[in-house]
Amino acid sequence: MNKRVIEEFKVESIYIVEALLSNAVSKRGTCFSISGNLILTANHVVEEATSLKVYLSSDAYAEGDSIDATCLYSNAQIDVAILKVEDSITSSSIDLYRTTVNLDNEVKSCGYPIEKEHYHAPITVKVTNTFAHMTSKEWSFEISQSNTVSQYKGMSGSPIMYDGKCIGILLVQQGNNTLYSVSTNDLLNDQSIHEIVESAGIQIIAQEGIEYKAPSHPTSPFSYCINCISDVPNFKGVDIGFTFEKWNMTNFTEAVYDWIIDYSLSHKDRANFKGNPRSLFKYARANYPASVLNALGDLCLHISIRESYSTIPIMNRMFDQNNKTFSCTHAILNFDNIELWIGASSVSTSIEEAVNQAVDNVNYISNLQSLQTRLYALTSEIDPSWPHKEKLERLADYRLAIDKRFDKIVIPIFIMHDSELINDYDKHDFLNAFEAKIQECRGLLQIGGINQELISLIDLKVFYFPVSSVNQLNDSLVEELNS
């Protein structure tokens, strides 16, 4: 067995669990140790079992060599169970990492799907959806499926890991592309589980700022009908929907109206403003350059990353007065790192012009001088209530080399252009046609001239928003703002 795989996927801490039911039928799943005698798994694997057997390796299962386990505690609502075995019978364990789980993060898992018989199946996948913002939820987050496993039966109870630490437990397969999971943070919110873990002397690794919540925001007009992560860069298809086959432009402008304050005014601007809510809106509207199309793209990008990634907005609106470059600046708490998100948006009547404009903006805002200017400018916007304030302040520390001032740079790109996809709407073929346009846009970006040295240093995320008419959409928004 490959030593790197064993270490990277914590194979020696992951086992097969078999539950024998009263009707002599057995169920199989995966479990993993968190101490010398405590094991975590999915509750639905072990519920109603009359006896439980744990096999500590593939060879042990093949030879019928098992150890007995008992269910110490279970919670059917979050589908988690803690099993107990004899003291020190397991030789290794996986640390519990209490952390927020963010969209698009690459994570690892390993388990024993029945389709692989008794062999382990290590997978590397991405987080495709999170539900941390929902109070009523069955699961904490979704991950993509791997092309090395087709049926995940038997993998329920597998650990989901980041940097070798458990951030969640795999629970159930849904359809052909989604796996649902409960986060370590959510399972430790069960007081009984927390007490069992604590009394066993298990150290919980907690992300700094875990309790911090990104600033609240208005309701978004967008839905993301396509999440394409099969190639780089990642693409999200942005849609505002149709009603009786009419594009929902009015719904868009009414919803975006509520975002003008969030976009045009920083946290400090709002905190220092003296006046009533209507006066605050007028102040924000005066700061929004409604007559400039590129501002609409940056506004839409701001909405998309606030909603999708729970970013912290630091600085919005025009970044470079001379070049008329609109580029919002956000930050995000991602595990124990702080990521600097630098927006690049483009608005045009054609997909080719929109992509060319996006490429120019990416290359411009990411050059050394632009980065230095931005890092200096955003210092005054940092709010003392934010987590990792000292890391954010590090962004403008001129004593450090520029690549030492942040943990990671992400450039989200918002591309908007006139499209026959909207004007010639066909509800039966819409998603297929939308995906084809995404592939066309991705192809144009890949040959578009983005600095290749830059690609290795940053993470690109693209939001693709085809519209009926960019000019008509902007005119409609201006009319709504002045109503």
C-alpha positions, 0 to 999 in steps of 0.5 A: 500500500502506498505510504503517501496515501496511508499518511495523507488519507489517515488510512490507519485510523479508518475502519469498516463497521458492521452492524448486525440487526435482529433479523440477522441482516447486517449493514456496513459502513465506515468509521474512524477513531478519534482516541484510543477507544472512541470511534465516530460513524454515521448513526444510520449505519449502526441504529437498531443494531444488536451487535457491532463489529469493527474491522481495523484493516482490509486484511482484518475484514478479509480474515474475519478478524473483528473487535466488538464495539458498543454504541456510547451515544447517538443523535439521529437528527444529525446522523452521528454516533459515537462507538466505544471499543476496548481501551488503546485497541486503536493505534492512531486517531484523527484530530477534530477540527472545529472550523467553518467550511467554505465553498470550493475548498478541496478536501479529502475523504477515505472509506470502504464503499461496498463496490470496492469490496473490502478495500479503502477508497481515498478521494479528493473532492471539493465543497460544492454547497454550504448551509451554515447560513440556514437555521433549519438544515439536514446537513452542514455542507455538500461535497462533489463526487469522485470519478473513482467511486460510483456508489458510495454505499458503505462509505457513510461515516467516513471522515472528511478531512482538511490538512489531515484533520476531520472537518466533518463526516460523510453521511449520504449520497444524493443522485449522481453528483452530491454527497451530504455531510455534517461538519465537526462544528455542528456535531460538537454543538451537541452538548452530549457529544462535546462532553464525551469528547472533552471527558476523554481528554480529546483536544479539539482544534478550533479555528481562530474566529470560528464564532465570527459571522460575516456581516449580514446582507440583503436578499440576492436576486441571483440563483446559481443554476450551474456550478462547473468545477470540472476544469479551471477556472471554476465557473458559476452560471448566474441566473435571475429566472423567467416568469411566463418565459419573460426574463425577470428584469424587474425582480432584479432591479428591485432586489439590487436596490437594497444592495446599494448601501451594502456596496457603495458604503463601507462598514465605517461609512455606515457606522459614522453616518448621522441620519435616518435610513432614507438619508443613508440610502440617498448618501449611498446612491450619490456614491454609486456611479449609476451611469457607468456600465462597469460599476454594474458589473462590480456591484453584481460581483459584490453581491455574488461573492457576499452571498456565495462565499460569505466574504467581508467587504473591505473596499468597493466602488472605483479602484483606479480613477484614471483607468476607470477600473472598478474592482471591489476588495473583500476578505474571507476567513478560510480555515486559519488563513485570510484570503484577499479577494480582488474583483475583476468584472466586465460588462459588454454587448458581446461575449468576446469583448466581455472576456477581453475586458475581463482579461485586461482587468485581471492583468491590470489589477494584479500587477505589482504596483496595483497590488501595492496601491490597493494594500495601502488604500484598504488599511483605513477601511479595516474594522477592529471587530473583524477576526484576524485583524492583525493579519488584515493589517499585515496587508499594508505592512511595507516592511514585508515583501508583498507576497508575505502580506497575505495567505492567498489571493483570489480573483473572482471575475464577473462576466456580463454580456448581451446573449441570445440565450436570454433573448431566444429563451427555450425553457426545455434546452436552457440549462444545456445551452447555458452550459455550452455558453460557459464552455465557450466563455471558459475557452476564450478565457483560457486563450485570452492572455491572462499572465500565466505566472499569475495563475500559479499564485492566485485562484480564479473564480468566474461568475457568468451572467448572460443578459438580454441587454446590458444597457437596458438592464442598467437603465432599468436599475437607474430608473429604480434607484431614482424612483 
